[in-house]
Amino acid sequence: MVKKLIALLLMLAIAYFSHTPHLQVTDPGTWNNPSVWDHNATIGSVLNPSGEFFTAYSYGFNTEFILRKIAHITFFGILALLFYWNLRESKTRYIKAWILLTLFAFTDEVHQAFIVGRDGRIVDVLVDSFGGALFLYLLYRFKQQKKA
């Protein structure tokens, strides 16, 4: 039960930060901005193949960008481990955890596309999925070394 609660709390924390407009990792003062929905956004407009969701980043490669990507990899990597630990023992446990993580990452990025001052990007889903795969791989390697 505790593992499920921790996974839920981390998902809620990720959703909270995704719901925070104009969030800057380098400025803790922005971590508590009141949310503002973009009432012009629709699922159709967000997931339109020619829309912003499927384009590259529009901001530069700076400290803020690097810290955001490190945060994505770290938080989603930890979440993948929590998904793994909450699943029953099976041969496909790693894959199931990664799929659950990727689905959550996708819904989180879609959610961000509806918040003023935020943008959802498929590229971030890939970064999040990479973080999950990396942490799951490290867990796998750790377990393999422990057996030897």
C-alpha positions as CSV (number, residue, x, y, z in Angstrom):
1,M,0.0,0.0,0.0
2,V,2.8,2.4,0.8
3,K,4.4,1.9,-2.6
4,K,1.1,2.7,-4.3
5,L,0.7,5.8,-2.2
6,I,4.3,7.0,-3.0
7,A,3.7,6.4,-6.8
8,L,0.4,8.4,-6.6
9,L,2.0,11.2,-4.7
10,L,4.8,11.5,-7.3
11,M,2.2,11.5,-10.1
12,L,0.3,14.2,-8.3
13,A,3.5,16.3,-7.8
14,I,4.4,16.0,-11.5
15,A,0.8,17.0,-12.5
16,Y,1.0,19.9,-10.1
17,F,4.2,21.3,-11.7
18,S,2.8,20.6,-15.1
19,H,-0.3,22.7,-14.1
20,T,1.9,25.6,-13.0
21,P,2.1,28.4,-15.6
22,H,5.4,30.0,-16.6
23,L,7.3,27.5,-14.4
24,Q,11.1,28.1,-14.3
25,V,13.2,25.5,-12.6
26,T,15.8,28.2,-11.8
27,D,13.2,30.4,-10.1
28,P,11.4,28.8,-7.1
29,G,9.2,31.9,-7.0
30,T,7.4,30.5,-10.1
31,W,6.7,27.1,-8.6
32,N,3.5,28.3,-7.0
33,N,1.8,30.3,-9.8
34,P,-1.9,30.0,-9.9
35,S,-2.9,27.9,-12.9
36,V,-4.6,29.4,-16.0
37,W,-6.3,27.2,-18.5
38,D,-6.0,27.9,-22.2
39,H,-9.7,27.9,-23.1
40,N,-8.8,28.0,-26.8
41,A,-7.0,24.7,-26.7
42,T,-8.8,21.5,-27.6
43,I,-7.7,17.9,-27.9
44,G,-7.9,18.3,-31.7
45,S,-5.8,21.4,-31.7
46,V,-3.2,20.0,-29.3
47,L,-2.8,16.6,-31.1
48,N,-3.0,18.1,-34.6
49,P,0.0,16.6,-36.5
50,S,1.0,20.1,-37.7
51,G,0.5,21.7,-34.2
52,E,3.0,22.8,-31.6
53,F,2.8,19.4,-29.8
54,F,4.8,17.8,-32.6
55,T,7.4,20.5,-33.2
56,A,10.8,21.1,-31.8
57,Y,11.5,23.3,-28.8
58,S,11.2,27.1,-29.5
59,Y,13.5,28.1,-26.6
60,G,17.2,28.0,-26.4
61,F,19.7,25.6,-25.0
62,N,20.5,27.2,-21.7
63,T,20.7,26.3,-17.9
64,E,16.9,26.3,-17.6
65,F,16.6,23.9,-20.5
66,I,19.3,21.6,-19.2
67,L,17.8,21.5,-15.7
68,R,14.3,20.9,-17.1
69,K,15.5,17.9,-19.0
70,I,17.4,16.6,-16.0
71,A,14.2,17.0,-13.9
72,H,12.2,15.1,-16.6
73,I,14.7,12.2,-16.7
74,T,15.0,12.0,-12.9
75,F,11.3,12.3,-11.9
76,F,10.0,10.0,-14.6
77,G,12.9,7.6,-14.0
78,I,11.9,7.4,-10.3
79,L,8.2,7.0,-11.3
80,A,9.1,4.1,-13.6
81,L,10.8,2.4,-10.7
82,L,7.7,2.9,-8.6
83,F,5.5,1.5,-11.3
84,Y,7.9,-1.5,-11.5
85,W,7.8,-2.1,-7.7
86,N,4.0,-1.9,-7.8
87,L,3.6,-4.6,-10.5
88,R,3.4,-8.3,-9.9
89,E,6.5,-10.3,-10.5
90,S,6.5,-11.4,-14.2
91,K,8.8,-11.7,-17.3
92,T,7.3,-8.5,-18.7
93,R,7.4,-6.4,-15.5
94,Y,10.0,-4.0,-16.9
95,I,8.2,-3.5,-20.1
96,K,4.8,-3.0,-18.4
97,A,6.4,-0.4,-16.0
98,W,7.9,1.4,-19.0
99,I,4.6,1.4,-20.9
100,L,2.7,2.7,-17.9
101,L,5.4,5.4,-17.5
102,T,5.2,6.4,-21.2
103,L,1.4,6.6,-21.1
104,F,1.6,8.9,-18.0
105,A,4.2,11.0,-19.7
106,F,2.0,11.4,-22.8
107,T,-1.0,12.4,-20.8
108,D,1.1,14.8,-18.7
109,E,2.4,16.5,-21.8
110,V,-1.1,16.8,-23.3
111,H,-2.2,18.3,-20.0
112,Q,0.6,20.9,-20.2
113,A,-0.6,22.0,-23.6
114,F,-3.8,23.3,-22.0
115,I,-2.0,25.5,-19.5
116,V,-1.2,29.1,-20.4
117,G,2.6,29.6,-20.3
118,R,3.3,25.9,-20.7
119,D,3.6,23.8,-23.8
120,G,3.3,20.1,-24.2
121,R,5.8,18.4,-26.6
122,I,6.1,14.9,-27.9
123,V,9.8,15.4,-27.5
124,D,9.3,15.6,-23.8
125,V,7.4,12.3,-23.8
126,L,10.5,10.8,-25.5
127,V,12.8,12.4,-22.8
128,D,10.5,11.1,-20.0
129,S,10.4,7.6,-21.6
130,F,14.1,7.6,-21.9
131,G,14.4,8.5,-18.2
132,G,12.1,5.6,-17.4
133,A,14.0,3.2,-19.6
134,L,17.3,4.4,-18.1
135,F,16.3,3.9,-14.5
136,L,14.7,0.5,-15.3
137,Y,17.9,-0.6,-17.1
138,L,20.0,0.5,-14.1
139,L,17.7,-1.5,-11.8
140,Y,18.0,-4.5,-14.1
141,R,21.8,-4.2,-14.1
142,F,21.9,-3.8,-10.3
143,K,19.8,-7.0,-9.9
144,Q,22.0,-8.9,-12.4
145,Q,25.2,-7.9,-10.5
146,K,23.6,-8.8,-7.2
147,K,22.9,-12.3,-8.5
148,A,26.5,-12.8,-9.6
